[in-house]
Amino acid sequence: MQTLAVELPDRHYPIHVGPGLLDDVSLLTPHLAGRQVMIVTNETVAPLYLDRLKTALADYDVKEVVLPDGEATKNLEHVERIWDALLAAGFNRRATLIALGGGVTGDMTGFAAACYQRGIAFIQMPTTLLAQVDSSVGGKTGVNHPRGKNMIGAFHQPRVVIVDTDTLKTLPARELTAGLAEVIKYGLIRDVDFMAWLEDNMAGLRGLDAPLLTEAILRSCAVKAGIVVEDETEQGVRAYLNLGHTFGHAIETAMGYGKWLHGEAVGAGMMMATALSHRLGWLDDTAVERVAALLEAAGLPRHAPADVSAERFLELMHLDKKVMDARLRLVLLKALGDACITDEVDDAQVHELLAQWERQ
């Protein structure tokens, strides 16, 4: 096991990474607020890991909520099921929620914890690569709205993040690939050496090489933790973590939540952000080719769906949370490993890019 620390100004918490951690109750108990524990998981993960976690917590008052799986369930209706279960069990402010699952489970559990009795403790136990390297770290929680992704939520930090790398052995190949998008993102925005490492090791990562996956998770979490410490509530540099997400969220919303996995949409979105950076003269042809080749090696899409018009795409991009005074604010690349956020790109330039992308 290896441990990273997220050192925020008024609190800190560890990220534990390694095999077999799901059964190590000593990692959990220091972070439980009291005796009451509610495990939130989904119908895919529950048969694999729920009983093991309940056994590890046999000395506690443990209840569970098993939700349907998938991005389409990430809404207030399913968060209410968590609140209903907490109330039915008579759980109080010293209860702890444990999110056992992927990013959807973690986001909803964290939001439920942020709101229940005005805030209770929660713990992240992510079981997908995407959640392990991204959504479980940093305290962003929330749900989707039919008009936009992640539009309802709160910042609420976990007490601890426990990443059992053995859970990746049961992860479908498509989900692993989707998680690699967020791994690649960290190299593009802040660590070009990590990007080069990914270029050399992508085949091993896709082949579930355990040491390589552990290193990728640790390096990804280290970049994210560093950015979160600099800017917990996304007033500045934390927005860099949204590289490709303004484009990607538009894809997810247009297609219907769950048709494209989040990481797949982000992969296409990062390619579009790279292409726009190239149009602005910030990236040369070689840089664009490297990004395209890395996304292809990971098995990620590099093109948006052909049936989303440029006009619809731009309309949905304007629902992004970074929009300010009706102007798009986009995360782009000044260079590989050097992200920026800009509102100097007008709608006409974006529309031109989208229109050309539509024909590919």
KOLKE-370345 format. One record per residue (C-alpha): residue in one letter; residue number from 1; x, y, z. Coordinates in steps of 0.2 Angstrom, whole numbers, plus 5000, padded with zeros to 4 digits. Each point is the difference from the previous one (the first is absolute). Example, Ala and Ser with C-alpha at 12.3 -4.5 7.8 and 13.67 -1.06 7.14 Angstrom:
% residues 2
@residuo=A	num=1	u=5062	v=4978	w=5039 $
@residuo=S	num=2	u=5006	v=5017	w=4997 $
END
This chain:
% residues 360
@residuo=M	num=1	u=5000	v=5000	w=5000 $
@residuo=Q	num=2	u=5005	v=5018	w=4996 $
@residuo=T	num=3	u=4993	v=5015	w=5007 $
@residuo=L	num=4	u=4998	v=5018	w=4994 $
@residuo=A	num=5	u=4993	v=5015	w=5011 $
@residuo=V	num=6	u=4988	v=5013	w=4994 $
@residuo=E	num=7	u=5006	v=5015	w=5011 $
@residuo=L	num=8	u=4986	v=5013	w=5000 $
@residuo=P	num=9	u=5001	v=5016	w=5010 $
@residuo=D	num=10	u=4987	v=4994	w=5013 $
@residuo=R	num=11	u=5000	v=4981	w=4998 $
@residuo=H	num=12	u=5010	v=4986	w=4993 $
@residuo=Y	num=13	u=4997	v=4982	w=4995 $
@residuo=P	num=14	u=5010	v=4985	w=4993 $
@residuo=I	num=15	u=4998	v=4991	w=4984 $
@residuo=H	num=16	u=5005	v=4982	w=5002 $
@residuo=V	num=17	u=5005	v=4990	w=4984 $
@residuo=G	num=18	u=5004	v=4982	w=4999 $
@residuo=P	num=19	u=4993	v=4982	w=4998 $
@residuo=G	num=20	u=4988	v=4992	w=5013 $
@residuo=L	num=21	u=4995	v=5016	w=5009 $
@residuo=L	num=22	u=4982	v=4996	w=5000 $
@residuo=D	num=23	u=5002	v=4988	w=5014 $
@residuo=D	num=24	u=5011	v=5011	w=5011 $
@residuo=V	num=25	u=4988	v=5007	w=5013 $
@residuo=S	num=26	u=5015	v=5009	w=5008 $
@residuo=L	num=27	u=5000	v=5012	w=4985 $
@residuo=L	num=28	u=4981	v=5004	w=5003 $
@residuo=T	num=29	u=4998	v=5001	w=5019 $
@residuo=P	num=30	u=5010	v=5016	w=5004 $
@residuo=H	num=31	u=4989	v=5009	w=4988 $
@residuo=L	num=32	u=4983	v=4994	w=5005 $
@residuo=A	num=33	u=4990	v=5014	w=5009 $
@residuo=G	num=34	u=4991	v=4987	w=5011 $
@residuo=R	num=35	u=4992	v=4983	w=5001 $
@residuo=Q	num=36	u=4987	v=5003	w=4986 $
@residuo=V	num=37	u=5006	v=4996	w=4982 $
@residuo=M	num=38	u=4990	v=5000	w=4984 $
@residuo=I	num=39	u=5009	v=4992	w=4985 $
@residuo=V	num=40	u=4993	v=5007	w=4983 $
@residuo=T	num=41	u=5004	v=4989	w=4985 $
@residuo=N	num=42	u=4992	v=4995	w=4984 $
@residuo=E	num=43	u=4993	v=4984	w=4992 $
@residuo=T	num=44	u=5016	v=4996	w=4991 $
@residuo=V	num=45	u=5012	v=5002	w=5014 $
@residuo=A	num=46	u=4989	v=4993	w=5015 $
@residuo=P	num=47	u=5002	v=4982	w=4995 $
@residuo=L	num=48	u=5019	v=5002	w=4998 $
@residuo=Y	num=49	u=5005	v=5009	w=5016 $
@residuo=L	num=50	u=4985	v=5005	w=5011 $
@residuo=D	num=51	u=5001	v=4985	w=5011 $
@residuo=R	num=52	u=5019	v=5001	w=5003 $
@residuo=L	num=53	u=4998	v=5018	w=5006 $
@residuo=K	num=54	u=4986	v=4996	w=5011 $
@residuo=T	num=55	u=5010	v=4986	w=5008 $
@residuo=A	num=56	u=5014	v=5011	w=5003 $
@residuo=L	num=57	u=4988	v=5012	w=5009 $
@residuo=A	num=58	u=4991	v=4986	w=5010 $
@residuo=D	num=59	u=5003	v=5010	w=5016 $
@residuo=Y	num=60	u=4990	v=5015	w=4994 $
@residuo=D	num=61	u=4982	v=5004	w=4997 $
@residuo=V	num=62	u=5001	v=4998	w=4981 $
@residuo=K	num=63	u=4986	v=5002	w=4987 $
@residuo=E	num=64	u=5001	v=5001	w=4981 $
@residuo=V	num=65	u=4991	v=5008	w=4985 $
@residuo=V	num=66	u=5002	v=4992	w=4983 $
@residuo=L	num=67	u=4996	v=5011	w=4986 $
@residuo=P	num=68	u=4999	v=4997	w=4981 $
@residuo=D	num=69	u=5016	v=5002	w=4991 $
@residuo=G	num=70	u=5004	v=5013	w=4986 $
@residuo=E	num=71	u=5001	v=5018	w=4997 $
@residuo=A	num=72	u=4981	v=5001	w=4996 $
@residuo=T	num=73	u=4997	v=4997	w=5019 $
@residuo=K	num=74	u=5011	v=5015	w=5006 $
@residuo=N	num=75	u=4985	v=5011	w=5005 $
@residuo=L	num=76	u=4991	v=5006	w=5015 $
@residuo=E	num=77	u=4987	v=4986	w=4999 $
@residuo=H	num=78	u=5014	v=4988	w=5005 $
@residuo=V	num=79	u=5008	v=5011	w=5012 $
@residuo=E	num=80	u=4983	v=5000	w=5009 $
@residuo=R	num=81	u=5001	v=4982	w=5002 $
@residuo=I	num=82	u=5016	v=5002	w=5010 $
@residuo=W	num=83	u=4992	v=5013	w=5011 $
@residuo=D	num=84	u=4985	v=4989	w=5002 $
@residuo=A	num=85	u=5011	v=4985	w=5006 $
@residuo=L	num=86	u=5009	v=5011	w=5012 $
@residuo=L	num=87	u=4984	v=5007	w=5008 $
@residuo=A	num=88	u=4992	v=4982	w=5000 $
@residuo=A	num=89	u=5015	v=4994	w=5010 $
@residuo=G	num=90	u=4999	v=5014	w=5012 $
@residuo=F	num=91	u=5018	v=5006	w=4996 $
@residuo=N	num=92	u=5006	v=5016	w=5008 $
@residuo=R	num=93	u=5014	v=5013	w=4997 $
@residuo=R	num=94	u=5013	v=4987	w=5005 $
@residuo=A	num=95	u=4996	v=4988	w=4986 $
@residuo=T	num=96	u=5012	v=4997	w=4986 $
@residuo=L	num=97	u=4996	v=4997	w=4982 $
@residuo=I	num=98	u=5012	v=4988	w=4990 $
@residuo=A	num=99	u=5000	v=5002	w=4981 $
@residuo=L	num=100	u=5004	v=4982	w=4993 $
@residuo=G	num=101	u=5000	v=5002	w=4981 $
@residuo=G	num=102	u=5005	v=5011	w=4986 $
@residuo=G	num=103	u=4998	v=5018	w=4997 $
@residuo=V	num=104	u=4981	v=5001	w=4999 $
@residuo=T	num=105	u=4999	v=4991	w=5017 $
@residuo=G	num=106	u=5013	v=5011	w=5008 $
@residuo=D	num=107	u=4993	v=5016	w=4993 $
@residuo=M	num=108	u=4982	v=4996	w=5007 $
@residuo=T	num=109	u=5006	v=4994	w=5016 $
@residuo=G	num=110	u=5011	v=5015	w=5004 $
@residuo=F	num=111	u=4985	v=5011	w=4995 $
@residuo=A	num=112	u=4989	v=4991	w=5011 $
@residuo=A	num=113	u=5012	v=5001	w=5015 $
@residuo=A	num=114	u=5002	v=5019	w=4996 $
@residuo=C	num=115	u=4982	v=5003	w=5002 $
@residuo=Y	num=116	u=4994	v=4987	w=5014 $
@residuo=Q	num=117	u=4997	v=5009	w=5016 $
@residuo=R	num=118	u=5011	v=5014	w=4992 $
@residuo=G	num=119	u=5015	v=4989	w=4998 $
@residuo=I	num=120	u=5006	v=4984	w=5006 $
@residuo=A	num=121	u=5017	v=4990	w=4997 $
@residuo=F	num=122	u=5003	v=4989	w=4985 $
@residuo=I	num=123	u=5013	v=4989	w=4993 $
@residuo=Q	num=124	u=5005	v=4996	w=4982 $
@residuo=M	num=125	u=5004	v=4982	w=4995 $
@residuo=P	num=126	u=5001	v=5001	w=4981 $
@residuo=T	num=127	u=4999	v=4985	w=4990 $
@residuo=T	num=128	u=5003	v=5007	w=4982 $
@residuo=L	num=129	u=5016	v=5007	w=4993 $
@residuo=L	num=130	u=4991	v=5017	w=4996 $
@residuo=A	num=131	u=4994	v=5002	w=5018 $
@residuo=Q	num=132	u=5016	v=4994	w=5007 $
@residuo=V	num=133	u=5010	v=5013	w=4991 $
@residuo=D	num=134	u=4988	v=5015	w=4999 $
@residuo=S	num=135	u=4982	v=5001	w=5007 $
@residuo=S	num=136	u=5004	v=4992	w=5017 $
@residuo=V	num=137	u=5013	v=5013	w=5004 $
@residuo=G	num=138	u=4997	v=5019	w=5003 $
@residuo=G	num=139	u=4982	v=5000	w=5007 $
@residuo=K	num=140	u=4990	v=5005	w=4985 $
@residuo=T	num=141	u=4983	v=4991	w=5002 $
@residuo=G	num=142	u=4983	v=5002	w=4991 $
@residuo=V	num=143	u=4988	v=4994	w=4988 $
@residuo=N	num=144	u=4995	v=5003	w=4982 $
@residuo=H	num=145	u=4985	v=5011	w=4994 $
@residuo=P	num=146	u=4991	v=4996	w=4983 $
@residuo=R	num=147	u=5007	v=5017	w=4993 $
@residuo=G	num=148	u=5018	v=4997	w=5006 $
@residuo=K	num=149	u=5013	v=4989	w=5009 $
@residuo=N	num=150	u=5005	v=5002	w=5018 $
@residuo=M	num=151	u=4989	v=5016	w=5001 $
@residuo=I	num=152	u=4994	v=4996	w=5018 $
@residuo=G	num=153	u=5013	v=4996	w=5013 $
@residuo=A	num=154	u=5011	v=5006	w=5014 $
@residuo=F	num=155	u=5018	v=4999	w=5006 $
@residuo=H	num=156	u=5002	v=4987	w=5014 $
@residuo=Q	num=157	u=5016	v=4992	w=5003 $
@residuo=P	num=158	u=5001	v=4981	w=5005 $
@residuo=R	num=159	u=5008	v=4995	w=5016 $
@residuo=V	num=160	u=5011	v=4987	w=4991 $
@residuo=V	num=161	u=5002	v=4993	w=4982 $
@residuo=I	num=162	u=5004	v=4981	w=5000 $
@residuo=V	num=163	u=5005	v=4994	w=4983 $
@residuo=D	num=164	u=5001	v=4981	w=4999 $
@residuo=T	num=165	u=5008	v=4997	w=4983 $
@residuo=D	num=166	u=4994	v=4981	w=5000 $
@residuo=T	num=167	u=4983	v=5007	w=4996 $
@residuo=L	num=168	u=5006	v=5004	w=4982 $
@residuo=K	num=169	u=5001	v=4982	w=4997 $
@residuo=T	num=170	u=4981	v=4999	w=4998 $
@residuo=L	num=171	u=4999	v=5016	w=4990 $
@residuo=P	num=172	u=4993	v=4999	w=4983 $
@residuo=A	num=173	u=5013	v=5005	w=4986 $
@residuo=R	num=174	u=4989	v=5014	w=4994 $
@residuo=E	num=175	u=5000	v=5007	w=5018 $
@residuo=L	num=176	u=5019	v=4999	w=5002 $
@residuo=T	num=177	u=5002	v=5009	w=4983 $
@residuo=A	num=178	u=4988	v=5014	w=5006 $
@residuo=G	num=179	u=5011	v=5002	w=5016 $
@residuo=L	num=180	u=5016	v=5002	w=4989 $
@residuo=A	num=181	u=4993	v=5016	w=4994 $
@residuo=E	num=182	u=5001	v=5008	w=5017 $
@residuo=V	num=183	u=5018	v=4993	w=5002 $
@residuo=I	num=184	u=5005	v=5007	w=4983 $
@residuo=K	num=185	u=4993	v=5017	w=5006 $
@residuo=Y	num=186	u=5012	v=5002	w=5014 $
@residuo=G	num=187	u=5015	v=4998	w=4988 $
@residuo=L	num=188	u=4992	v=5013	w=4988 $
@residuo=I	num=189	u=4996	v=5013	w=5013 $
@residuo=R	num=190	u=5015	v=5000	w=5012 $
@residuo=D	num=191	u=5013	v=4986	w=4997 $
@residuo=V	num=192	u=5007	v=4997	w=4983 $
@residuo=D	num=193	u=5012	v=4987	w=5007 $
@residuo=F	num=194	u=4985	v=4990	w=5006 $
@residuo=M	num=195	u=4993	v=5001	w=4982 $
@residuo=A	num=196	u=5016	v=4993	w=4993 $
@residuo=W	num=197	u=4999	v=4986	w=5013 $
@residuo=L	num=198	u=4982	v=4996	w=4994 $
@residuo=E	num=199	u=5006	v=5000	w=4982 $
@residuo=D	num=200	u=5013	v=4987	w=5005 $
@residuo=N	num=201	u=4988	v=4989	w=5011 $
@residuo=M	num=202	u=4983	v=5002	w=4993 $
@residuo=A	num=203	u=4999	v=4982	w=4994 $
@residuo=G	num=204	u=5005	v=4993	w=5017 $
@residuo=L	num=205	u=4987	v=5011	w=5009 $
@residuo=R	num=206	u=4986	v=4993	w=4988 $
@residuo=G	num=207	u=5007	v=4983	w=5004 $
@residuo=L	num=208	u=4997	v=5002	w=5018 $
@residuo=D	num=209	u=5018	v=5000	w=5005 $
@residuo=A	num=210	u=4998	v=5003	w=5019 $
@residuo=P	num=211	u=5016	v=5010	w=5004 $
@residuo=L	num=212	u=4997	v=5011	w=4985 $
@residuo=L	num=213	u=4982	v=5003	w=5005 $
@residuo=T	num=214	u=5005	v=5004	w=5018 $
@residuo=E	num=215	u=5013	v=5013	w=4994 $
@residuo=A	num=216	u=4988	v=5008	w=4988 $
@residuo=I	num=217	u=4987	v=5001	w=5014 $
@residuo=L	num=218	u=5013	v=5008	w=5012 $
@residuo=R	num=219	u=5007	v=5012	w=4987 $
@residuo=S	num=220	u=4982	v=5005	w=4995 $
@residuo=C	num=221	u=4994	v=5003	w=5018 $
@residuo=A	num=222	u=5016	v=5009	w=5004 $
@residuo=V	num=223	u=4997	v=5013	w=4986 $
@residuo=K	num=224	u=4982	v=5002	w=5005 $
@residuo=A	num=225	u=5003	v=5001	w=5019 $
@residuo=G	num=226	u=5013	v=5014	w=4996 $
@residuo=I	num=227	u=4987	v=5010	w=4990 $
@residuo=V	num=228	u=4986	v=4997	w=5013 $
@residuo=V	num=229	u=5011	v=5007	w=5014 $
@residuo=E	num=230	u=5004	v=5015	w=4989 $
@residuo=D	num=231	u=4982	v=5004	w=4996 $
@residuo=E	num=232	u=4987	v=4989	w=5009 $
@residuo=T	num=233	u=4984	v=5009	w=4994 $
@residuo=E	num=234	u=5006	v=5003	w=4982 $
@residuo=Q	num=235	u=5003	v=5018	w=5000 $
@residuo=G	num=236	u=5015	v=4998	w=4989 $
@residuo=V	num=237	u=5012	v=4986	w=4995 $
@residuo=R	num=238	u=4988	v=4986	w=5005 $
@residuo=A	num=239	u=4991	v=5004	w=4984 $
@residuo=Y	num=240	u=5015	v=4993	w=4991 $
@residuo=L	num=241	u=4993	v=4983	w=5005 $
@residuo=N	num=242	u=4986	v=5003	w=4988 $
@residuo=L	num=243	u=5010	v=4998	w=4985 $
@residuo=G	num=244	u=4989	v=4993	w=4986 $
@residuo=H	num=245	u=4985	v=5000	w=5012 $
@residuo=T	num=246	u=4991	v=5015	w=4993 $
@residuo=F	num=247	u=4999	v=4991	w=4983 $
@residuo=G	num=248	u=4998	v=4983	w=5009 $
@residuo=H	num=249	u=4985	v=5005	w=5011 $
@residuo=A	num=250	u=4992	v=5007	w=4984 $
@residuo=I	num=251	u=5002	v=4982	w=4992 $
@residuo=E	num=252	u=4993	v=4992	w=5015 $
@residuo=T	num=253	u=4985	v=5011	w=5002 $
@residuo=A	num=254	u=4996	v=5000	w=4981 $
@residuo=M	num=255	u=5001	v=4981	w=4998 $
@residuo=G	num=256	u=4991	v=4996	w=5017 $
@residuo=Y	num=257	u=5009	v=4996	w=5016 $
@residuo=G	num=258	u=5008	v=4983	w=4999 $
@residuo=K	num=259	u=5001	v=4998	w=4981 $
@residuo=W	num=260	u=5018	v=5006	w=5000 $
@residuo=L	num=261	u=5009	v=4996	w=5016 $
@residuo=H	num=262	u=5007	v=5016	w=5008 $
@residuo=G	num=263	u=5018	v=4995	w=4996 $
@residuo=E	num=264	u=4996	v=4997	w=4982 $
@residuo=A	num=265	u=4992	v=5017	w=4998 $
@residuo=V	num=266	u=5015	v=5008	w=5009 $
@residuo=G	num=267	u=5012	v=4991	w=4988 $
@residuo=A	num=268	u=4991	v=5008	w=4985 $
@residuo=G	num=269	u=4999	v=5017	w=5009 $
@residuo=M	num=270	u=5019	v=5000	w=5004 $
@residuo=M	num=271	u=5003	v=4997	w=4981 $
@residuo=M	num=272	u=4989	v=5015	w=4996 $
@residuo=A	num=273	u=5008	v=5011	w=5013 $
@residuo=T	num=274	u=5017	v=4995	w=4993 $
@residuo=A	num=275	u=4994	v=5004	w=4982 $
@residuo=L	num=276	u=4994	v=5017	w=5006 $
@residuo=S	num=277	u=5017	v=5003	w=5009 $
@residuo=H	num=278	u=5008	v=4996	w=4983 $
@residuo=R	num=279	u=4989	v=5012	w=4991 $
@residuo=L	num=280	u=5005	v=5014	w=5012 $
@residuo=G	num=281	u=5018	v=4997	w=4996 $
@residuo=W	num=282	u=5005	v=4993	w=5018 $
@residuo=L	num=283	u=5003	v=4982	w=4994 $
@residuo=D	num=284	u=5010	v=4994	w=4985 $
@residuo=D	num=285	u=4996	v=4985	w=4989 $
@residuo=T	num=286	u=5011	v=4988	w=5010 $
@residuo=A	num=287	u=4991	v=5004	w=5016 $
@residuo=V	num=288	u=4983	v=4997	w=4992 $
@residuo=E	num=289	u=5006	v=4984	w=4993 $
@residuo=R	num=290	u=5006	v=4994	w=5017 $
@residuo=V	num=291	u=4984	v=5003	w=5008 $
@residuo=A	num=292	u=4990	v=4991	w=4986 $
@residuo=A	num=293	u=5012	v=4985	w=5001 $
@residuo=L	num=294	u=4999	v=4999	w=5019 $
@residuo=L	num=295	u=4981	v=5000	w=4999 $
@residuo=E	num=296	u=5000	v=4987	w=4986 $
@residuo=A	num=297	u=5012	v=4989	w=5010 $
@residuo=A	num=298	u=4988	v=5001	w=5015 $
@residuo=G	num=299	u=4985	v=4995	w=4989 $
@residuo=L	num=300	u=4991	v=5017	w=5003 $
@residuo=P	num=301	u=4989	v=5009	w=4987 $
@residuo=R	num=302	u=5008	v=5015	w=4992 $
@residuo=H	num=303	u=4985	v=5006	w=4991 $
@residuo=A	num=304	u=4983	v=5006	w=5006 $
@residuo=P	num=305	u=4984	v=4992	w=4994 $
@residuo=A	num=306	u=4995	v=5005	w=4983 $
@residuo=D	num=307	u=4982	v=5002	w=5004 $
@residuo=V	num=308	u=5003	v=5015	w=5012 $
@residuo=S	num=309	u=4999	v=5016	w=4989 $
@residuo=A	num=310	u=5013	v=5014	w=5004 $
@residuo=E	num=311	u=4985	v=5011	w=5005 $
@residuo=R	num=312	u=4994	v=4987	w=5013 $
@residuo=F	num=313	u=5017	v=4997	w=5006 $
@residuo=L	num=314	u=5004	v=5019	w=5003 $
@residuo=E	num=315	u=4983	v=5002	w=5008 $
@residuo=L	num=316	u=5004	v=4986	w=5013 $
@residuo=M	num=317	u=5018	v=5007	w=5003 $
@residuo=H	num=318	u=4992	v=5016	w=5006 $
@residuo=L	num=319	u=4992	v=4990	w=5014 $
@residuo=D	num=320	u=5017	v=4996	w=5007 $
@residuo=K	num=321	u=5003	v=5006	w=5018 $
@residuo=K	num=322	u=5016	v=5010	w=4994 $
@residuo=V	num=323	u=4990	v=5012	w=4989 $
@residuo=M	num=324	u=5000	v=5017	w=5007 $
@residuo=D	num=325	u=4990	v=5015	w=4993 $
@residuo=A	num=326	u=4994	v=4990	w=4985 $
@residuo=R	num=327	u=5018	v=4997	w=4995 $
@residuo=L	num=328	u=5008	v=4982	w=4998 $
@residuo=R	num=329	u=5015	v=4997	w=5011 $
@residuo=L	num=330	u=5010	v=4986	w=4993 $
@residuo=V	num=331	u=5014	v=4990	w=5007 $
@residuo=L	num=332	u=5013	v=4999	w=4986 $
@residuo=L	num=333	u=5019	v=4996	w=4998 $
@residuo=K	num=334	u=5013	v=5013	w=4999 $
@residuo=A	num=335	u=5012	v=4985	w=4998 $
@residuo=L	num=336	u=5000	v=4981	w=5005 $
@residuo=G	num=337	u=5000	v=5000	w=5019 $
@residuo=D	num=338	u=4995	v=5019	w=5001 $
@residuo=A	num=339	u=4981	v=5003	w=5001 $
@residuo=C	num=340	u=4991	v=5017	w=5000 $
@residuo=I	num=341	u=4982	v=5006	w=5001 $
@residuo=T	num=342	u=4995	v=5013	w=4988 $
@residuo=D	num=343	u=4984	v=5010	w=4995 $
@residuo=E	num=344	u=5009	v=5008	w=4985 $
@residuo=V	num=345	u=4993	v=4987	w=4988 $
@residuo=D	num=346	u=4984	v=5006	w=4992 $
@residuo=D	num=347	u=4985	v=4989	w=4995 $
@residuo=A	num=348	u=5004	v=5002	w=4982 $
@residuo=Q	num=349	u=5017	v=4992	w=5002 $
@residuo=V	num=350	u=4992	v=4986	w=5010 $
@residuo=H	num=351	u=4986	v=4998	w=4988 $
@residuo=E	num=352	u=5013	v=4999	w=4985 $
@residuo=L	num=353	u=5009	v=4986	w=5009 $
@residuo=L	num=354	u=4984	v=4990	w=5004 $
@residuo=A	num=355	u=4993	v=5002	w=4983 $
@residuo=Q	num=356	u=5016	v=4992	w=4993 $
@residuo=W	num=357	u=5000	v=4987	w=5013 $
@residuo=E	num=358	u=4982	v=4995	w=4995 $
@residuo=R	num=359	u=5006	v=4996	w=4982 $
@residuo=Q	num=360	u=5014	v=4988	w=5006 $
END
